[in-house]
Amino acid sequence: MLDTFDTLPAAVLERARNTRLVIFDIDGVLTDGSLFFDNHGQEYKAFNSKDGHGIRMLLESGLEMALITGRQSELVLHRADNLKIPRDRIWQGYRDKRPAFTELLTRTGLKPENIAYVGDDVVDLPVMAQVGFAIAVGDAHYYVKQHAHWVTQTHGGRGAGREVCELLLHAHGKLQAKLASYLT
């Protein structure tokens, strides 16, 4: 994870500053992409607690977020509830993520240039190509990285979500105050 965002290009910081809402993919972004199944077909995923705390800091600071994922899983709803992500900001089972993105634009009234999208695989590219700030996690597919405005240093499910949240908070001038609040 970055220790400082001061060395980032001005264009990246400007895109982050214009962001009002960030969309996260799940598998490969908020998890490492591993899918675990027991003998009865029950699915398990591992979410990173640091990513979760970054999301909480982001939401508490007034930025919005949404989840769009190609898979359908009750685990995603449990994690979203735990992080206080509104259910009307969660789209599951969307291999083609464009309809979910269109619905999100309608619900929020936001313009694409005010939205960031964090992805890891080629199925994320159709939405990444439309948003103002396309972000790839550090272990994303090479083609996704080529089409991203910024690539995290950390990997999906290993702190990339936290890195994104902290960049957005930094760009909005809220990160230092948020971090300092833990010392008082």
Residue, then its C-alpha position, 0 to 999 in steps of 0.5 A: m500500500l502507498d505510504t503517500f499519495d503525493t507522488l501520484p500524477a496530477a491527472v490521477l488526483e484530479r480524477a479521484r477529486n471528481t469522484r463522488l461514488v466508487i463501484f467495486d467488483i467483488d471477486g478479485v477486487l474485494t476478495d483475492g478471487s478464490l472461491f471455496f465450496d464445501n461438499h454441499g455446494q456452500e460457497y465461501k469467500a474471504f474479505n479483507s478487514k482492512d478493505g472493509h475499514g477503508i470502505r467504512m471510512l469512505l462512507e463516513s466521509g460522505l463519499e458513496m459506493a456501490l457493488i456490481t458483481g457477476r456472481q450471486s452470493e448471500l455472502v456479498l449481502h452479509r458483507a455489505d450489511n456489515l459495512k452499511i452499504p445500502r442494498d439498493r447499491i448492490w447488483q449481483g449476477y451481472r456478468d454484463k455489468r452495463p445494465a447495472f451501471t445504467e441503473l445506478l446512474t438513473r438512481t443516483g443522478l450522477k454523471p459517469e465522470n463522477i464515478a470510479y470503478v475498481g476492477d480486475d478482469v476483462v468483464d469489468l472493462p465495459v463499465m471501466a471505459q465509461v467512468g471518470f476514474a477506472i482503477a485496476v487492482g495490482d494483480a488485475h489482468y494485463y489488458v485491464k491494467q492497460h485500460a485503467h487510469w490508475v493501478t493499485q500497488t496491492h492486490g485484490g483482497r489484499g488491501a487494494g480496496r483500502e488503497v482506493c478508499e485512502l486515495l479518494l479520501h486524500a484527493h477530497g482532503k479528508l484522509q489526514a483528519k480521518l486518520a488523526s481522529y484515531l489518536t484522539 
